[in-house]
Amino acid sequence: MRTTLAALILLTSPALAAEPIVGRPSVIDGDTVVIRGTRIRLHGIDAPESAQLCQNAAGKSYRCGQVAALALADRIGAANISCEPHDTDRYGRTVAVCRKGEEDLNAWMVSQGYATAYQRYSRDYVGAETTARALKRGLWAGTFDPPSDWRRAKRASGVETRPEMEKSPATAPAPVQTACANKGNISRKGDKIYHLPGTRDYDRTVIDTSSGERMFCSEDEAKAAGWRAARG
């Protein structure tokens, strides 16, 4: 009887219910990646939104959401990562702890100040946030609205803050898989640069349409609009 019960417990254990999702990810933002079509929300953390602005130590506004996304993309590089599913959120995304080798990427984002501990759902990364705050890393070097507060304020004013969260995964647009796949990015200096699929910075480039960035269907279209090709 004990053997039967033990077997049932093992078969129904949440830890064994889902295999890790392994692969090279596309970074959507500082707390969301996609691996082979599966949209994954990093467990226990909350990063600034793509269109969100924060203030640095000098009080100057900067695109903290884009900085967070680029930091995560840079940390991953060309490596595969392994994401251990914890849950599925109400938007159909897999909530997971993602690792590059042995490194917990969720913890790294918080410890470097690129994301906050999402205490509404977990206290796993409160210690990492405390360290980042004490050392004034990333967001903590200046001032910012907690991402959840920023989203709430935008929704109250009728602005859709996370399109991928408001649609089912089946209809949410894939980050790269589109007929118009050339990314038109605006640098911090205001330079308009387009990136072609397969080029060095393509995967890490995040497009924020609210700031004037856009996708192009061809190089000729991008050039005609006044954008230049990325160097390198």
C-alpha positions, 0 to 999 in steps of 0.5 A, a space after each residue: 500500500 505504501 509503495 502504491 501511494 509513493 508511486 502515485 505521489 511521484 506521478 502527480 508531483 508538480 516537479 515532475 509534471 513539466 520538463 524543462 524548456 531548453 533552447 536559444 531564446 528570443 528576448 521580448 523584454 526584461 522578463 519575457 522570452 520565447 523558446 521555440 514558440 513558447 512564451 515564457 515569463 520569468 518567475 518572481 521578477 518584474 522588469 520595466 516595460 519597453 516604452 517605460 522611461 526612468 530617471 538616472 542619477 542625474 535626473 535624465 530620462 532613459 529607456 529603462 525597459 529597453 536597457 533591461 531587455 538588452 541586458 538580458 539578451 547580452 547576458 544570454 548571448 548565443 547560448 541555449 538556456 533551460 527554463 523550469 516551469 513553475 506555473 502558467 499565468 492567466 495569459 497562457 504564458 509559462 512562468 519559469 526560472 530560466 538558467 544559463 548553465 548554473 546561473 539563475 537569470 531571474 536572480 541576475 536581472 534583479 541583482 543587477 538592478 534591471 528588474 525588481 522582485 515581483 513580491 506580489 507573486 514570490 519573495 524568492 528574489 527579495 534578497 537580490 533586490 535588497 543587494 541591488 538597492 544598497 549598491 545603487 545598481 541599475 534602476 536603483 541608481 536613479 528613480 523609477 515607477 515600479 513596472 506594475 504601477 506604470 502598467 496600472 497608470 497606463 491602463 487607467 488612461 486607456 493605453 495598452 501596456 503589454 499587447 502580448 498579455 492581452 492576447 492569447 498565445 495563438 494570436 500574439 505576434 511572434 517577435 521576429 517571424 513576420 514578412 516585414 522582418 527588418 528592425 528599425 531601431 533608434 539609438 540613444 543618440 537619435 540615429 535611425 538604424 535598421 537591422 537585418 535578420 542574421 546580423 550581429 545585433 538583430 536578436 538583441 534589438 527590441 522595437 518600441 513602436 511608441 517611440 517611432 521605431 518600426 519594422 521594414 519589409 525591405 532594405 529599400 523601404 528602410 533607406 527611403 524612410 531615412 534609415 541606415 544599415 547597422 555597421 558590423 
